[in-house]
């Protein structure tokens, strides 16, 4: 029997970059609960094609993306299908945190390069430059919207230890993934994120 694919840990407040082949599945796991993971995807054969919040939300007609929804590129091609989701609360509106984010929201805290800087560093070996980084799909991030005023709130994730979201790649991809660095997004603490890649989606 073949060995099980290894679970990879992304340390708190850091990021990783890796290839995900067409047809492979990516499972993003919150091992301790209440931790956000920013996810980016680029066409491995053409970095000009990248995951798009606007296209995805337009086609889904909802901001609550979960099992059965797809994540689209800026060219309206499906990049990832969501095939399993034990949380059902994720964000695709807010940009990755950065030095500027910390200056704006957390001026009393030490500056941190945040998910933007971690994604830039993790994706640089694949030829991605910072100006190519768009809005990320923020796994497990809890961003309710007031229906009357349109006001956004950032609340602690509702994910519990072991919760996960699983994607299947619809094209060869370069993926960036982080363990988020913003205090409000993670209930005030920072924890690792786990992920695993399978040649076919595993049975839960």
N, C-alpha and C positions, 0 to 999 in steps of 0.2 A: 504494500500500500504506500502511495506517495506521501511524503511528509506534508503536514498542514502548513500553509503559508504563514510566515512569521508575522506577528504583530509588532509594528514599529512604534516606538515612543518618540513624540516630539516634546522636548522639555518645556517647562513653563516659560512663557514669554519668548519663544523662539519659533523657527519655521523650518520647513523642508520643501525641497523641490524634487520631482521624480516624473518618470514617464508612465503613462497608463495607456495600454494598447486597446484598440477597438475590440469590443466584446468583453474586456476584462471588467471586473467589478472592484469598486473602491468602497470600503466600509470605514467611516469615520466614527470613532468611539470616544465617548466621554467617560473615562475610567473612574473618576471620583465624583462626578456630578457637578452641575452649575459652572461649566466652563465652555466658552465659545471657541470655535475654530473657523478662521477665515479661509475660504477656498477660492482659488482661481484656476482657470483652465485656458490653455492656448492650443490651437491647432499645431501639432508637432511638425507639420510640413510647411506651415505658413504662419509665422507669429503675428501677422496682421489680423488674423482671425482669433477673436478672444471672447470669452464669456460676456454676456450683455444683460444687465439688469433690465434695461428698458425693453428690449425685445422679449425677454422671458415673461415679464409681468404683463406686457401687452397681449401676448398669445394666451397666457394662463387666465387672464381676466380676474386675477386675485393676487394679493400679496402674501397669502398663506400657502406657500408651496410645500407639498408633501408627496407621499406615495402616489404615483400615477402622473405626476407633472414632469416636464422636461426643462432643462436649462439650455437656452439658445445662445448662439453666437451673434456678434454684430452683423453677420451676413445671413441671419435667419436660419441657420442650420442647427439641428439638435446636436449638442455636444455631450450631454449626460442625461440619462433618465434616472429619476428617483424610483427605486424599486422596493425599498423598505424604509420605514421611519418609525421609531418608537417614541418620538417626542412630538412632532407635528407643529413645532413653533421654531421658526427660523427667520432670518432677516435678509432681504436683498435690496435694502434702501440705503443703508449707511456705509460710508467709505471706510477703508481700513484706517485704524488709528495711526498716528505719526507724531513726530516732534511737534508739529503745528497743533495737532489735536491736544497734546499734553499741555502746551502753552495756553491753549484756549480754555480747556475744561479743568485742568489740574495744575494751575500755576504754583500751588504750594508743594507739589510733589517733584521729585527729581525727574528731569526730562528723560524720555525713552523714545527710541525710534519706532516702537510699536509694530503693528502688523505690517504696515506699509514698508518700513525698513527691513523687517524680517523677510517679507516676500521678495523685495528687491534683491536682497543678498542671496536668498535661496534659488531665485530664478536667473540670476546673472550668468551662471555657467551654461545656461541653455540659450543665451543670447537675448534675453528679455532686459530691456532698460526701464528705469523707473517711470518714465512718461508713458509707458505702455500699460501700466497697472490701472485697471478700472475698479469700479465697485465690485467687491467680492461677495460671494454667497456665504453669509455668516451662519454657519451651522450652530444650532442651539441658541442663537441670540434672540432675546425676548424684547421686541419693540412694538408695544401696543400703540394704537393711534386713536385719539379722541375723535369720534365721528362728527361732532359738532364743530370743533375748532380746528381740527387737523393737526393738533399738537402731538409730537412724538415724545414718547418716554422710553428710557432704557432701564429695564428692570432685570433682576437676576434671572438667569435661565431657569426653566422648569425641568431641565434634564436631571436625571438621577444617575448614580453610579452604574455604569454598564450600558446606558442608553446609546443608541447609534442611529445613523442614517447611512443608507447604502445607495450607491450610484452604479450605473453601467455605462461605459464609454461607447459613444456612437461613432467616434473617429479616434485616430491616434492623437494622444494629448500630452502636453506638458502641464503638470499640475503643481500649484503652490498651495501649501497648507500650513496653518499656524496654530499655536496655542496662544490665544489672544492676550494682549498686554494691558488693556484698559480696565481700570478698577471697577467702574460702574457696570460694565458689560458682564462681569464675572462675579457679581455679588461681593466685591471687595477683596477677593483672594485670587491667587494664580495657581493653576494646576496644569499637568501635562494633558496632551491629547494623544490617543492611539489611532493607528490606522492599519489596515491590511488590504492587500491586493490579491484577488483570486481570478483564475482564468475563466470561471463561471460563477454566478452568484451562489453562495452557499445557502443551504436550507437552515433557517433559524430554528 
